[in-house]
Amino acid sequence: MIVTIARVTDPDRFLEVFETTGAQKRREHGCRGARAYFDPDDAHRVWSVFDWDAKDYDTFLADPEIPAIARELGIQTPPVHAIAATELDA
């Protein structure tokens, strides 16, 4: 799993691109699923959770089309990656 946290300019626009252009590009790079959560105290802060292998995620980040998609998403600064504090089977 990959978890990122980012600030976006327009939450509605973010979802529109996340669900279309972003989803297509993620699938091209092996992403098996994604969810986006808006912070209940700040609608411009979004947590994205991806079912993705780290190797495939790295190839996604290296894709030359990603900067343009990030601009379409309205991401204000590069996303921060959340590191898991622990991992459990159940």
C-alpha positions as CSV (number, residue, x, y, z in Angstrom):
1,M,0.0,0.0,0.0
2,I,1.1,3.5,-0.8
3,V,-0.4,6.5,1.2
4,T,0.1,10.1,0.2
5,I,-1.1,13.4,1.7
6,A,-1.5,16.5,-0.4
7,R,-3.1,19.9,-0.5
8,V,-5.3,20.6,-3.5
9,T,-6.7,23.9,-4.8
10,D,-10.2,22.5,-5.8
11,P,-11.4,19.3,-4.2
12,D,-14.1,18.7,-6.8
13,R,-11.6,19.1,-9.7
14,F,-9.2,16.8,-7.8
15,L,-11.8,14.0,-7.7
16,E,-12.8,14.5,-11.3
17,V,-9.2,14.0,-12.5
18,F,-8.4,11.4,-9.9
19,E,-11.3,9.2,-11.1
20,T,-10.6,9.6,-14.8
21,T,-7.2,10.7,-16.2
22,G,-5.4,9.7,-12.9
23,A,-7.1,6.3,-12.8
24,Q,-6.1,5.5,-16.3
25,K,-2.5,6.4,-15.8
26,R,-2.4,4.5,-12.5
27,R,-3.7,1.3,-14.2
28,E,-1.0,1.7,-16.9
29,H,1.5,1.4,-14.1
30,G,0.0,-1.6,-12.2
31,C,-2.1,0.1,-9.6
32,R,-4.8,-2.3,-8.4
33,G,-7.1,0.3,-6.7
34,A,-7.2,3.7,-5.1
35,R,-9.2,5.6,-2.5
36,A,-9.2,9.3,-1.7
37,Y,-10.2,10.8,1.7
38,F,-10.7,14.4,2.4
39,D,-9.6,15.7,5.9
40,P,-12.8,16.5,7.8
41,D,-11.2,19.6,9.1
42,D,-9.7,20.8,5.8
43,A,-11.4,19.9,2.5
44,H,-8.3,20.9,0.6
45,R,-6.2,18.2,2.3
46,V,-6.5,14.8,0.7
47,W,-5.2,11.4,1.8
48,S,-4.8,9.0,-1.1
49,V,-4.4,5.3,-0.5
50,F,-3.2,3.1,-3.3
51,D,-3.0,-0.7,-3.7
52,W,0.3,-0.6,-5.5
53,D,3.7,-2.3,-5.4
54,A,6.5,0.1,-4.7
55,K,8.4,-0.8,-7.9
56,D,5.3,0.0,-10.1
57,Y,4.7,3.2,-8.1
58,D,8.3,4.3,-8.9
59,T,7.7,3.8,-12.6
60,F,4.5,5.8,-12.3
61,L,6.4,8.7,-10.7
62,A,9.0,8.5,-13.5
63,D,6.4,8.8,-16.2
64,P,6.9,12.1,-18.1
65,E,3.1,12.7,-18.1
66,I,2.8,12.8,-14.3
67,P,3.7,16.5,-13.8
68,A,0.9,17.6,-16.1
69,I,-1.6,15.3,-14.4
70,A,-0.5,16.7,-11.0
71,R,-1.2,20.2,-12.3
72,E,-4.7,19.0,-13.5
73,L,-5.3,17.5,-10.1
74,G,-4.5,20.9,-8.5
75,I,-1.9,19.6,-6.2
76,Q,-0.2,22.6,-4.6
77,T,3.0,21.0,-3.4
78,P,4.5,17.5,-3.9
79,P,2.6,14.9,-1.9
80,V,4.0,13.6,1.4
81,H,4.3,9.9,1.7
82,A,2.9,8.5,5.0
83,I,5.0,5.7,6.4
84,A,3.2,2.8,8.1
85,A,3.8,2.7,11.8
86,T,3.0,-1.0,11.8
87,E,1.7,-3.7,9.5
88,L,-0.6,-6.5,10.8
89,D,-2.3,-9.4,9.0
90,A,-5.5,-9.0,11.0
